[in-house]
Amino acid sequence: MRREPTEPEKRLWRHLSNSQLGGFKFRRQAAIPPFIVDFFCPAKGLIVEVDGDTHEAGADARRDVVLANRGFPTIRFTNGDVMTNMDGVLTTILHALGNRPDRQWNSPHSPTPTPPLKGRGL
């Protein structure tokens, strides 16, 4: 279930939605069981989290390790980063995407189904 996003999440989503950032598609509040992540780029397997004051660094670090071991690295930004340095946040995300190989859709750890084939008869 999608929760009401915070203001920093709304602002970042305005830049990530509709493939606006480098042509990369992002999902908001994506399920990668057993977790829900703030933003996820399926093509690169990159997770982007926006952390407010309530985040617990230890729990976040453990979660990041589990997801990274499944092939999904996480980059984190504070609410303050997003609110005061959006250009820096977007540049960091683009850099991380550029350094990631394209994801293998049939990975055993894939949180999304294999994309359907386009057209019929093939």
C-alpha positions as CSV (number, residue, x, y, z in Angstrom):
1,M,0.0,0.0,0.0
2,R,1.4,3.4,-0.9
3,R,1.7,5.9,1.9
4,E,1.5,9.6,1.6
5,P,4.9,10.8,0.5
6,T,6.9,13.4,2.4
7,E,7.5,16.8,0.8
8,P,11.2,15.8,-0.1
9,E,9.9,12.6,-1.7
10,K,7.3,14.5,-3.7
11,R,10.0,16.9,-4.9
12,L,12.4,14.2,-5.9
13,W,9.6,12.2,-7.7
14,R,8.9,15.3,-9.8
15,H,12.4,14.8,-11.3
16,L,12.4,11.0,-11.5
17,S,8.9,10.4,-12.9
18,N,8.1,10.0,-16.6
19,S,11.8,9.0,-17.3
20,Q,12.9,12.6,-16.9
21,L,16.3,11.8,-15.4
22,G,18.5,10.6,-18.2
23,G,15.7,8.6,-19.7
24,F,15.7,6.1,-16.8
25,K,12.3,4.8,-15.6
26,F,11.8,4.9,-11.8
27,R,9.0,3.4,-9.7
28,R,7.8,5.0,-6.5
29,Q,7.2,2.9,-3.4
30,A,8.4,-0.3,-5.2
31,A,8.2,-3.7,-3.5
32,I,11.4,-5.7,-3.3
33,P,10.1,-8.2,-0.7
34,P,10.2,-8.1,2.1
35,F,10.9,-4.3,1.8
36,I,9.3,-1.3,0.2
37,V,11.8,1.2,-1.2
38,D,11.2,4.8,-2.0
39,F,12.4,4.8,-5.6
40,F,13.6,2.0,-7.8
41,C,15.1,2.0,-11.3
42,P,14.3,-1.5,-12.7
43,A,16.7,-1.2,-15.7
44,K,19.7,-0.7,-13.4
45,G,18.5,-2.3,-10.1
46,L,19.3,0.9,-8.2
47,I,17.4,1.9,-5.1
48,V,17.1,5.6,-4.0
49,E,16.0,6.3,-0.5
50,V,15.1,9.7,1.1
51,D,15.7,9.6,4.8
52,G,13.9,11.8,7.3
53,D,14.5,12.2,11.0
54,T,12.9,8.9,11.9
55,H,15.2,6.6,10.1
56,E,17.4,4.3,12.2
57,A,20.9,4.2,10.7
58,G,21.6,0.6,12.0
59,A,18.4,-0.8,10.6
60,D,18.9,1.0,7.3
61,A,22.5,-0.3,7.0
62,R,21.3,-3.9,7.6
63,R,18.6,-3.5,5.0
64,D,21.0,-2.0,2.5
65,V,23.4,-5.0,3.0
66,V,20.5,-7.5,2.4
67,L,19.4,-5.6,-0.8
68,A,23.0,-5.2,-2.1
69,N,23.6,-8.9,-1.6
70,R,20.6,-9.5,-3.9
71,G,22.1,-7.1,-6.5
72,F,20.2,-3.9,-5.5
73,P,22.5,-1.2,-4.2
74,T,21.0,1.7,-2.3
75,I,21.9,5.3,-2.4
76,R,20.5,7.5,0.4
77,F,19.8,11.2,0.7
78,T,18.6,13.2,3.7
79,N,15.5,15.3,3.5
80,G,17.8,18.3,3.7
81,D,19.8,17.1,0.7
82,V,16.7,16.9,-1.4
83,M,15.3,20.2,-0.2
84,T,18.4,22.3,-0.6
85,N,20.6,20.6,-3.2
86,M,18.4,18.9,-5.8
87,D,21.0,19.4,-8.5
88,G,23.6,17.6,-6.4
89,V,21.1,14.8,-5.7
90,L,20.2,14.3,-9.3
91,T,23.8,14.4,-10.4
92,T,24.7,11.7,-7.8
93,I,21.8,9.5,-9.0
94,L,22.8,9.9,-12.7
95,H,26.4,9.0,-11.8
96,A,25.3,5.9,-9.9
97,L,23.0,4.9,-12.8
98,G,25.9,5.4,-15.3
99,N,28.2,3.1,-13.2
100,R,25.7,0.3,-13.0
101,P,25.4,-2.4,-15.7
102,D,22.0,-3.1,-17.2
103,R,20.1,-5.5,-15.1
104,Q,19.4,-9.1,-16.1
105,W,15.6,-9.3,-16.1
106,N,15.6,-13.0,-15.5
107,S,17.7,-12.8,-12.4
108,P,16.6,-15.2,-9.6
109,H,16.4,-12.1,-7.3
110,S,14.3,-10.1,-9.6
111,P,11.6,-8.1,-7.8
112,T,9.7,-7.6,-11.1
113,P,8.5,-10.1,-13.7
114,T,10.3,-10.5,-17.0
115,P,9.0,-7.7,-19.3
116,P,6.5,-9.0,-21.9
117,L,7.6,-9.3,-25.5
118,K,6.2,-6.6,-27.7
119,G,4.0,-7.6,-30.6
120,R,2.6,-11.0,-31.6
121,G,3.9,-13.9,-33.5
122,L,7.5,-13.9,-32.3
